Amino acid sequence: AGGTTFLNLEDETGMVNVICSRGLWARYRRVARSAAALIIRGRLERVEGVVNVLAEKVELLPMGIAKKSRDFR
């Protein structure tokens, strides 16, 4: 895909495709690959019923919970 990175975000309402340019992914790759949750800012695009976000910025979403799960067996 010519250096383009694709992310899929999913929740109980459906799925959204996130399209990251090569330059954007180079800037934010470390955050995107290590964060438990993200804020993705960009332009919304809808083509033939498919929703895409053309990412412009990726940020860490601070979580008020521990990152690792605990096993209570």
PDB file of N, CA, C and O in Angstrom:
ATOM      1  N   ALA A   1       0.827  -1.192   0.000  1.00  0.00           N
ATOM      2  CA  ALA A   1       0.000   0.000   0.000  1.00  0.00           C
ATOM      3  C   ALA A   1       0.866   1.248   0.000  1.00  0.00           C
ATOM      4  O   ALA A   1       0.425   2.297   0.468  1.00  0.00           O
ATOM      5  N   GLY A   2       2.064   1.162  -0.503  1.00  0.00           N
ATOM      6  CA  GLY A   2       2.918   2.325  -0.655  1.00  0.00           C
ATOM      7  C   GLY A   2       3.305   2.997   0.643  1.00  0.00           C
ATOM      8  O   GLY A   2       3.450   4.219   0.681  1.00  0.00           O
ATOM      9  N   GLY A   3       3.478   2.226   1.720  1.00  0.00           N
ATOM     10  CA  GLY A   3       3.859   2.810   2.999  1.00  0.00           C
ATOM     11  C   GLY A   3       2.695   3.238   3.856  1.00  0.00           C
ATOM     12  O   GLY A   3       2.903   3.698   4.979  1.00  0.00           O
ATOM     13  N   THR A   4       1.485   3.107   3.374  1.00  0.00           N
ATOM     14  CA  THR A   4       0.298   3.459   4.145  1.00  0.00           C
ATOM     15  C   THR A   4       0.016   2.364   5.165  1.00  0.00           C
ATOM     16  O   THR A   4       0.115   1.178   4.850  1.00  0.00           O
ATOM     17  N   THR A   5      -0.337   2.759   6.390  1.00  0.00           N
ATOM     18  CA  THR A   5      -0.693   1.805   7.443  1.00  0.00           C
ATOM     19  C   THR A   5      -2.182   1.916   7.707  1.00  0.00           C
ATOM     20  O   THR A   5      -2.728   3.016   7.782  1.00  0.00           O
ATOM     21  N   PHE A   6      -2.831   0.777   7.846  1.00  0.00           N
ATOM     22  CA  PHE A   6      -4.269   0.720   8.089  1.00  0.00           C
ATOM     23  C   PHE A   6      -4.526   0.156   9.480  1.00  0.00           C
ATOM     24  O   PHE A   6      -3.936  -0.852   9.869  1.00  0.00           O
ATOM     25  N   LEU A   7      -5.408   0.811  10.224  1.00  0.00           N
ATOM     26  CA  LEU A   7      -5.835   0.337  11.536  1.00  0.00           C
ATOM     27  C   LEU A   7      -7.335   0.121  11.485  1.00  0.00           C
ATOM     28  O   LEU A   7      -8.041   0.835  10.774  1.00  0.00           O
ATOM     29  N   ASN A   8      -7.823  -0.845  12.223  1.00  0.00           N
ATOM     30  CA  ASN A   8      -9.262  -1.076  12.341  1.00  0.00           C
ATOM     31  C   ASN A   8      -9.661  -0.845  13.785  1.00  0.00           C
ATOM     32  O   ASN A   8      -9.123  -1.475  14.695  1.00  0.00           O
ATOM     33  N   LEU A   9     -10.607   0.060  13.993  1.00  0.00           N
ATOM     34  CA  LEU A   9     -11.144   0.312  15.324  1.00  0.00           C
ATOM     35  C   LEU A   9     -12.541  -0.274  15.374  1.00  0.00           C
ATOM     36  O   LEU A   9     -13.342  -0.083  14.459  1.00  0.00           O
ATOM     37  N   GLU A  10     -12.824  -0.987  16.446  1.00  0.00           N
ATOM     38  CA  GLU A  10     -14.124  -1.642  16.546  1.00  0.00           C
ATOM     39  C   GLU A  10     -14.686  -1.470  17.947  1.00  0.00           C
ATOM     40  O   GLU A  10     -13.962  -1.557  18.938  1.00  0.00           O
ATOM     41  N   ASP A  11     -15.984  -1.225  18.013  1.00  0.00           N
ATOM     42  CA  ASP A  11     -16.705  -1.237  19.281  1.00  0.00           C
ATOM     43  C   ASP A  11     -18.039  -1.926  19.051  1.00  0.00           C
ATOM     44  O   ASP A  11     -18.244  -2.554  18.012  1.00  0.00           O
ATOM     45  N   GLU A  12     -18.947  -1.811  20.013  1.00  0.00           N
ATOM     46  CA  GLU A  12     -20.214  -2.528  19.892  1.00  0.00           C
ATOM     47  C   GLU A  12     -21.101  -1.989  18.767  1.00  0.00           C
ATOM     48  O   GLU A  12     -22.071  -2.647  18.391  1.00  0.00           O
ATOM     49  N   THR A  13     -20.791  -0.810  18.222  1.00  0.00           N
ATOM     50  CA  THR A  13     -21.623  -0.236  17.160  1.00  0.00           C
ATOM     51  C   THR A  13     -21.109  -0.539  15.759  1.00  0.00           C
ATOM     52  O   THR A  13     -21.841  -0.372  14.784  1.00  0.00           O
ATOM     53  N   GLY A  14     -19.854  -0.983  15.646  1.00  0.00           N
ATOM     54  CA  GLY A  14     -19.326  -1.287  14.331  1.00  0.00           C
ATOM     55  C   GLY A  14     -17.837  -1.054  14.218  1.00  0.00           C
ATOM     56  O   GLY A  14     -17.124  -0.975  15.219  1.00  0.00           O
ATOM     57  N   MET A  15     -17.375  -0.944  12.977  1.00  0.00           N
ATOM     58  CA  MET A  15     -15.949  -0.827  12.702  1.00  0.00           C
ATOM     59  C   MET A  15     -15.663   0.437  11.890  1.00  0.00           C
ATOM     60  O   MET A  15     -16.468   0.856  11.059  1.00  0.00           O
ATOM     61  N   VAL A  16     -14.504   1.029  12.151  1.00  0.00           N
ATOM     62  CA  VAL A  16     -14.036   2.190  11.399  1.00  0.00           C
ATOM     63  C   VAL A  16     -12.605   1.895  10.961  1.00  0.00           C
ATOM     64  O   VAL A  16     -11.794   1.414  11.752  1.00  0.00           O
ATOM     65  N   ASN A  17     -12.306   2.179   9.722  1.00  0.00           N
ATOM     66  CA  ASN A  17     -10.956   2.033   9.192  1.00  0.00           C
ATOM     67  C   ASN A  17     -10.201   3.337   9.409  1.00  0.00           C
ATOM     68  O   ASN A  17     -10.736   4.417   9.160  1.00  0.00           O
ATOM     69  N   VAL A  18      -8.961   3.237   9.872  1.00  0.00           N
ATOM     70  CA  VAL A  18      -8.097   4.413  10.048  1.00  0.00           C
ATOM     71  C   VAL A  18      -6.952   4.270   9.065  1.00  0.00           C
ATOM     72  O   VAL A  18      -6.278   3.241   9.027  1.00  0.00           O
ATOM     73  N   ILE A  19      -6.737   5.297   8.278  1.00  0.00           N
ATOM     74  CA  ILE A  19      -5.686   5.292   7.266  1.00  0.00           C
ATOM     75  C   ILE A  19      -4.596   6.259   7.706  1.00  0.00           C
ATOM     76  O   ILE A  19      -4.845   7.450   7.896  1.00  0.00           O
ATOM     77  N   CYS A  20      -3.369   5.727   7.869  1.00  0.00           N
ATOM     78  CA  CYS A  20      -2.226   6.523   8.333  1.00  0.00           C
ATOM     79  C   CYS A  20      -1.197   6.607   7.213  1.00  0.00           C
ATOM     80  O   CYS A  20      -0.763   5.586   6.680  1.00  0.00           O
ATOM     81  N   SER A  21      -0.813   7.820   6.861  1.00  0.00           N
ATOM     82  CA  SER A  21       0.223   7.999   5.839  1.00  0.00           C
ATOM     83  C   SER A  21       1.566   7.522   6.395  1.00  0.00           C
ATOM     84  O   SER A  21       1.715   7.336   7.602  1.00  0.00           O
ATOM     85  N   ARG A  22       2.519   7.330   5.524  1.00  0.00           N
ATOM     86  CA  ARG A  22       3.856   6.877   5.927  1.00  0.00           C
ATOM     87  C   ARG A  22       4.480   7.859   6.936  1.00  0.00           C
ATOM     88  O   ARG A  22       5.038   7.436   7.949  1.00  0.00           O
ATOM     89  N   GLY A  23       4.385   9.159   6.658  1.00  0.00           N
ATOM     90  CA  GLY A  23       4.969  10.158   7.547  1.00  0.00           C
ATOM     91  C   GLY A  23       4.294  10.196   8.916  1.00  0.00           C
ATOM     92  O   GLY A  23       4.965  10.291   9.944  1.00  0.00           O
ATOM     93  N   LEU A  24       2.961  10.120   8.923  1.00  0.00           N
ATOM     94  CA  LEU A  24       2.223  10.120  10.179  1.00  0.00           C
ATOM     95  C   LEU A  24       2.584   8.886  10.999  1.00  0.00           C
ATOM     96  O   LEU A  24       2.817   8.992  12.203  1.00  0.00           O
ATOM     97  N   TRP A  25       2.633   7.723  10.365  1.00  0.00           N
ATOM     98  CA  TRP A  25       2.956   6.488  11.087  1.00  0.00           C
ATOM     99  C   TRP A  25       4.375   6.554  11.650  1.00  0.00           C
ATOM    100  O   TRP A  25       4.614   6.083  12.762  1.00  0.00           O
ATOM    101  N   ALA A  26       5.315   7.128  10.905  1.00  0.00           N
ATOM    102  CA  ALA A  26       6.686   7.271  11.403  1.00  0.00           C
ATOM    103  C   ALA A  26       6.721   8.140  12.660  1.00  0.00           C
ATOM    104  O   ALA A  26       7.485   7.857  13.583  1.00  0.00           O
ATOM    105  N   ARG A  27       5.903   9.194  12.707  1.00  0.00           N
ATOM    106  CA  ARG A  27       5.853  10.088  13.873  1.00  0.00           C
ATOM    107  C   ARG A  27       5.193   9.451  15.081  1.00  0.00           C
ATOM    108  O   ARG A  27       5.654   9.644  16.206  1.00  0.00           O
ATOM    109  N   TYR A  28       4.122   8.696  14.874  1.00  0.00           N
ATOM    110  CA  TYR A  28       3.295   8.230  15.985  1.00  0.00           C
ATOM    111  C   TYR A  28       3.317   6.713  16.199  1.00  0.00           C
ATOM    112  O   TYR A  28       2.563   6.207  17.030  1.00  0.00           O
ATOM    113  N   ARG A  29       4.145   5.992  15.486  1.00  0.00           N
ATOM    114  CA  ARG A  29       4.164   4.531  15.580  1.00  0.00           C
ATOM    115  C   ARG A  29       4.382   4.043  17.008  1.00  0.00           C
ATOM    116  O   ARG A  29       3.685   3.134  17.460  1.00  0.00           O
ATOM    117  N   ARG A  30       5.328   4.626  17.718  1.00  0.00           N
ATOM    118  CA  ARG A  30       5.641   4.166  19.076  1.00  0.00           C
ATOM    119  C   ARG A  30       4.429   4.282  19.991  1.00  0.00           C
ATOM    120  O   ARG A  30       4.139   3.364  20.758  1.00  0.00           O
ATOM    121  N   VAL A  31       3.723   5.400  19.916  1.00  0.00           N
ATOM    122  CA  VAL A  31       2.518   5.591  20.726  1.00  0.00           C
ATOM    123  C   VAL A  31       1.434   4.605  20.305  1.00  0.00           C
ATOM    124  O   VAL A  31       0.811   3.966  21.152  1.00  0.00           O
ATOM    125  N   ALA A  32       1.211   4.482  19.013  1.00  0.00           N
ATOM    126  CA  ALA A  32       0.123   3.637  18.508  1.00  0.00           C
ATOM    127  C   ALA A  32       0.328   2.167  18.856  1.00  0.00           C
ATOM    128  O   ALA A  32      -0.642   1.454  19.115  1.00  0.00           O
ATOM    129  N   ARG A  33       1.558   1.712  18.866  1.00  0.00           N
ATOM    130  CA  ARG A  33       1.816   0.292  19.122  1.00  0.00           C
ATOM    131  C   ARG A  33       1.892  -0.046  20.601  1.00  0.00           C
ATOM    132  O   ARG A  33       1.791  -1.219  20.960  1.00  0.00           O
ATOM    133  N   SER A  34       2.066   0.942  21.470  1.00  0.00           N
ATOM    134  CA  SER A  34       2.242   0.636  22.890  1.00  0.00           C
ATOM    135  C   SER A  34       1.052   1.050  23.759  1.00  0.00           C
ATOM    136  O   SER A  34       0.950   0.602  24.901  1.00  0.00           O
ATOM    137  N   ALA A  35       0.164   1.882  23.255  1.00  0.00           N
ATOM    138  CA  ALA A  35      -0.932   2.403  24.071  1.00  0.00           C
ATOM    139  C   ALA A  35      -2.084   1.414  24.186  1.00  0.00           C
ATOM    140  O   ALA A  35      -2.384   0.676  23.247  1.00  0.00           O
ATOM    141  N   ALA A  36      -2.728   1.411  25.360  1.00  0.00           N
ATOM    142  CA  ALA A  36      -3.924   0.586  25.555  1.00  0.00           C
ATOM    143  C   ALA A  36      -5.119   1.200  24.834  1.00  0.00           C
ATOM    144  O   ALA A  36      -6.022   0.483  24.405  1.00  0.00           O
ATOM    145  N   ALA A  37      -5.126   2.534  24.700  1.00  0.00           N
ATOM    146  CA  ALA A  37      -6.217   3.242  24.018  1.00  0.00           C
ATOM    147  C   ALA A  37      -5.640   4.491  23.352  1.00  0.00           C
ATOM    148  O   ALA A  37      -4.661   5.068  23.825  1.00  0.00           O
ATOM    149  N   LEU A  38      -6.263   4.894  22.253  1.00  0.00           N
ATOM    150  CA  LEU A  38      -5.760   6.017  21.461  1.00  0.00           C
ATOM    151  C   LEU A  38      -6.848   7.049  21.197  1.00  0.00           C
ATOM    152  O   LEU A  38      -8.038   6.735  21.170  1.00  0.00           O
ATOM    153  N   ILE A  39      -6.410   8.285  21.003  1.00  0.00           N
ATOM    154  CA  ILE A  39      -7.238   9.334  20.423  1.00  0.00           C
ATOM    155  C   ILE A  39      -6.692   9.536  19.015  1.00  0.00           C
ATOM    156  O   ILE A  39      -5.510   9.833  18.841  1.00  0.00           O
ATOM    157  N   ILE A  40      -7.538   9.378  18.025  1.00  0.00           N
ATOM    158  CA  ILE A  40      -7.107   9.576  16.636  1.00  0.00           C
ATOM    159  C   ILE A  40      -7.897  10.741  16.068  1.00  0.00           C
ATOM    160  O   ILE A  40      -9.126  10.717  16.016  1.00  0.00           O
ATOM    161  N   ARG A  41      -7.169  11.751  15.649  1.00  0.00           N
ATOM    162  CA  ARG A  41      -7.795  12.931  15.057  1.00  0.00           C
ATOM    163  C   ARG A  41      -7.548  12.890  13.551  1.00  0.00           C
ATOM    164  O   ARG A  41      -6.460  12.539  13.094  1.00  0.00           O
ATOM    165  N   GLY A  42      -8.578  13.254  12.793  1.00  0.00           N
ATOM    166  CA  GLY A  42      -8.418  13.234  11.354  1.00  0.00           C
ATOM    167  C   GLY A  42      -9.695  13.631  10.643  1.00  0.00           C
ATOM    168  O   GLY A  42     -10.628  14.158  11.248  1.00  0.00           O
ATOM    169  N   ARG A  43      -9.716  13.369   9.363  1.00  0.00           N
ATOM    170  CA  ARG A  43     -10.843  13.724   8.508  1.00  0.00           C
ATOM    171  C   ARG A  43     -11.678  12.473   8.250  1.00  0.00           C
ATOM    172  O   ARG A  43     -11.145  11.428   7.877  1.00  0.00           O
ATOM    173  N   LEU A  44     -12.969  12.586   8.447  1.00  0.00           N
ATOM    174  CA  LEU A  44     -13.889  11.476   8.222  1.00  0.00           C
ATOM    175  C   LEU A  44     -14.244  11.396   6.743  1.00  0.00           C
ATOM    176  O   LEU A  44     -14.494  12.410   6.091  1.00  0.00           O
ATOM    177  N   GLU A  45     -14.260  10.176   6.231  1.00  0.00           N
ATOM    178  CA  GLU A  45     -14.570   9.935   4.817  1.00  0.00           C
ATOM    179  C   GLU A  45     -15.533   8.754   4.751  1.00  0.00           C
ATOM    180  O   GLU A  45     -15.325   7.738   5.415  1.00  0.00           O
ATOM    181  N   ARG A  46     -16.567   8.887   3.963  1.00  0.00           N
ATOM    182  CA  ARG A  46     -17.514   7.788   3.772  1.00  0.00           C
ATOM    183  C   ARG A  46     -17.647   7.534   2.274  1.00  0.00           C
ATOM    184  O   ARG A  46     -18.074   8.407   1.519  1.00  0.00           O
ATOM    185  N   VAL A  47     -17.275   6.332   1.860  1.00  0.00           N
ATOM    186  CA  VAL A  47     -17.326   5.958   0.453  1.00  0.00           C
ATOM    187  C   VAL A  47     -18.101   4.651   0.347  1.00  0.00           C
ATOM    188  O   VAL A  47     -17.692   3.632   0.903  1.00  0.00           O
ATOM    189  N   GLU A  48     -19.218   4.683  -0.367  1.00  0.00           N
ATOM    190  CA  GLU A  48     -20.054   3.509  -0.598  1.00  0.00           C
ATOM    191  C   GLU A  48     -20.384   2.774   0.699  1.00  0.00           C
ATOM    192  O   GLU A  48     -20.342   1.544   0.753  1.00  0.00           O
ATOM    193  N   GLY A  49     -20.714   3.542   1.749  1.00  0.00           N
ATOM    194  CA  GLY A  49     -21.111   2.961   3.020  1.00  0.00           C
ATOM    195  C   GLY A  49     -19.972   2.558   3.938  1.00  0.00           C
ATOM    196  O   GLY A  49     -20.218   2.127   5.065  1.00  0.00           O
ATOM    197  N   VAL A  50     -18.729   2.689   3.484  1.00  0.00           N
ATOM    198  CA  VAL A  50     -17.565   2.349   4.299  1.00  0.00           C
ATOM    199  C   VAL A  50     -17.021   3.630   4.918  1.00  0.00           C
ATOM    200  O   VAL A  50     -16.769   4.610   4.216  1.00  0.00           O
ATOM    201  N   VAL A  51     -16.842   3.617   6.240  1.00  0.00           N
ATOM    202  CA  VAL A  51     -16.347   4.793   6.958  1.00  0.00           C
ATOM    203  C   VAL A  51     -14.846   4.663   7.182  1.00  0.00           C
ATOM    204  O   VAL A  51     -14.366   3.647   7.684  1.00  0.00           O
ATOM    205  N   ASN A  52     -14.116   5.702   6.804  1.00  0.00           N
ATOM    206  CA  ASN A  52     -12.668   5.774   7.024  1.00  0.00           C
ATOM    207  C   ASN A  52     -12.342   7.057   7.758  1.00  0.00           C
ATOM    208  O   ASN A  52     -13.037   8.063   7.611  1.00  0.00           O
ATOM    209  N   VAL A  53     -11.280   7.018   8.550  1.00  0.00           N
ATOM    210  CA  VAL A  53     -10.712   8.228   9.135  1.00  0.00           C
ATOM    211  C   VAL A  53      -9.328   8.384   8.530  1.00  0.00           C
ATOM    212  O   VAL A  53      -8.484   7.498   8.661  1.00  0.00           O
ATOM    213  N   LEU A  54      -9.095   9.503   7.870  1.00  0.00           N
ATOM    214  CA  LEU A  54      -7.769   9.819   7.346  1.00  0.00           C
ATOM    215  C   LEU A  54      -7.024  10.500   8.487  1.00  0.00           C
ATOM    216  O   LEU A  54      -7.201  11.695   8.722  1.00  0.00           O
ATOM    217  N   ALA A  55      -6.194   9.742   9.194  1.00  0.00           N
ATOM    218  CA  ALA A  55      -5.571  10.209  10.423  1.00  0.00           C
ATOM    219  C   ALA A  55      -4.637  11.385  10.176  1.00  0.00           C
ATOM    220  O   ALA A  55      -3.887  11.413   9.200  1.00  0.00           O
ATOM    221  N   GLU A  56      -4.702  12.352  11.083  1.00  0.00           N
ATOM    222  CA  GLU A  56      -3.808  13.508  11.059  1.00  0.00           C
ATOM    223  C   GLU A  56      -2.959  13.580  12.320  1.00  0.00           C
ATOM    224  O   GLU A  56      -1.887  14.185  12.317  1.00  0.00           O
ATOM    225  N   LYS A  57      -3.441  12.960  13.407  1.00  0.00           N
ATOM    226  CA  LYS A  57      -2.707  12.962  14.671  1.00  0.00           C
ATOM    227  C   LYS A  57      -3.144  11.760  15.495  1.00  0.00           C
ATOM    228  O   LYS A  57      -4.320  11.396  15.499  1.00  0.00           O
ATOM    229  N   VAL A  58      -2.197  11.148  16.191  1.00  0.00           N
ATOM    230  CA  VAL A  58      -2.478  10.019  17.074  1.00  0.00           C
ATOM    231  C   VAL A  58      -1.938  10.378  18.450  1.00  0.00           C
ATOM    232  O   VAL A  58      -0.786  10.788  18.592  1.00  0.00           O
ATOM    233  N   GLU A  59      -2.792  10.216  19.471  1.00  0.00           N
ATOM    234  CA  GLU A  59      -2.397  10.553  20.837  1.00  0.00           C
ATOM    235  C   GLU A  59      -2.742   9.415  21.783  1.00  0.00           C
ATOM    236  O   GLU A  59      -3.641   8.617  21.519  1.00  0.00           O
ATOM    237  N   LEU A  60      -2.025   9.356  22.871  1.00  0.00           N
ATOM    238  CA  LEU A  60      -2.307   8.423  23.940  1.00  0.00           C
ATOM    239  C   LEU A  60      -3.567   8.869  24.680  1.00  0.00           C
ATOM    240  O   LEU A  60      -3.695  10.045  25.022  1.00  0.00           O
ATOM    241  N   LEU A  61      -4.483   7.962  24.928  1.00  0.00           N
ATOM    242  CA  LEU A  61      -5.652   8.242  25.765  1.00  0.00           C
ATOM    243  C   LEU A  61      -5.335   7.719  27.153  1.00  0.00           C
ATOM    244  O   LEU A  61      -5.275   6.505  27.351  1.00  0.00           O
ATOM    245  N   PRO A  62      -5.128   8.613  28.128  1.00  0.00           N
ATOM    246  CA  PRO A  62      -4.806   8.155  29.482  1.00  0.00           C
ATOM    247  C   PRO A  62      -5.956   7.324  30.053  1.00  0.00           C
ATOM    248  O   PRO A  62      -7.120   7.719  29.997  1.00  0.00           O
ATOM    249  N   MET A  63      -5.604   6.189  30.592  1.00  0.00           N
ATOM    250  CA  MET A  63      -6.600   5.282  31.159  1.00  0.00           C
ATOM    251  C   MET A  63      -6.457   5.290  32.682  1.00  0.00           C
ATOM    252  O   MET A  63      -5.349   5.332  33.216  1.00  0.00           O
ATOM    253  N   GLY A  64      -7.590   5.250  33.359  1.00  0.00           N
ATOM    254  CA  GLY A  64      -7.579   5.223  34.811  1.00  0.00           C
ATOM    255  C   GLY A  64      -7.525   3.816  35.370  1.00  0.00           C
ATOM    256  O   GLY A  64      -7.829   3.600  36.543  1.00  0.00           O
ATOM    257  N   ILE A  65      -7.132   2.838  34.523  1.00  0.00           N
ATOM    258  CA  ILE A  65      -7.059   1.450  34.978  1.00  0.00           C
ATOM    259  C   ILE A  65      -5.671   0.897  34.699  1.00  0.00           C
ATOM    260  O   ILE A  65      -4.918   1.450  33.897  1.00  0.00           O
ATOM    261  N   ALA A  66      -5.349  -0.180  35.359  1.00  0.00           N
ATOM    262  CA  ALA A  66      -4.063  -0.835  35.143  1.00  0.00           C
ATOM    263  C   ALA A  66      -4.001  -1.394  33.721  1.00  0.00           C
ATOM    264  O   ALA A  66      -5.021  -1.813  33.175  1.00  0.00           O
ATOM    265  N   LYS A  67      -2.828  -1.401  33.132  1.00  0.00           N
ATOM    266  CA  LYS A  67      -2.665  -1.903  31.768  1.00  0.00           C
ATOM    267  C   LYS A  67      -2.780  -3.416  31.696  1.00  0.00           C
ATOM    268  O   LYS A  67      -3.329  -3.949  30.731  1.00  0.00           O
ATOM    269  N   LYS A  68      -2.275  -4.110  32.694  1.00  0.00           N
ATOM    270  CA  LYS A  68      -2.256  -5.564  32.636  1.00  0.00           C
ATOM    271  C   LYS A  68      -3.447  -6.147  33.386  1.00  0.00           C
ATOM    272  O   LYS A  68      -3.866  -5.624  34.419  1.00  0.00           O
ATOM    273  N   SER A  69      -3.977  -7.224  32.856  1.00  0.00           N
ATOM    274  CA  SER A  69      -5.084  -7.897  33.522  1.00  0.00           C
ATOM    275  C   SER A  69      -4.552  -8.702  34.701  1.00  0.00           C
ATOM    276  O   SER A  69      -3.372  -9.050  34.749  1.00  0.00           O
ATOM    277  N   ARG A  70      -5.429  -8.989  35.639  1.00  0.00           N
ATOM    278  CA  ARG A  70      -5.050  -9.805  36.789  1.00  0.00           C
ATOM    279  C   ARG A  70      -5.837 -11.101  36.736  1.00  0.00           C
ATOM    280  O   ARG A  70      -7.029 -11.103  36.428  1.00  0.00           O
ATOM    281  N   ASP A  71      -5.173 -12.190  37.036  1.00  0.00           N
ATOM    282  CA  ASP A  71      -5.797 -13.507  37.000  1.00  0.00           C
ATOM    283  C   ASP A  71      -6.181 -13.904  38.424  1.00  0.00           C
ATOM    284  O   ASP A  71      -5.313 -14.003  39.291  1.00  0.00           O
ATOM    285  N   PHE A  72      -7.464 -14.131  38.674  1.00  0.00           N
ATOM    286  CA  PHE A  72      -7.950 -14.420  40.022  1.00  0.00           C
ATOM    287  C   PHE A  72      -8.237 -15.897  40.240  1.00  0.00           C
ATOM    288  O   PHE A  72      -9.079 -16.226  41.076  1.00  0.00           O
ATOM    289  N   ARG A  73      -7.589 -16.780  39.541  1.00  0.00           N
ATOM    290  CA  ARG A  73      -7.834 -18.224  39.723  1.00  0.00           C
ATOM    291  C   ARG A  73      -7.331 -18.706  41.032  1.00  0.00           C
ATOM    292  O   ARG A  73      -7.456 -19.891  41.344  1.00  0.00           O
TER     293      ARG A  73
END
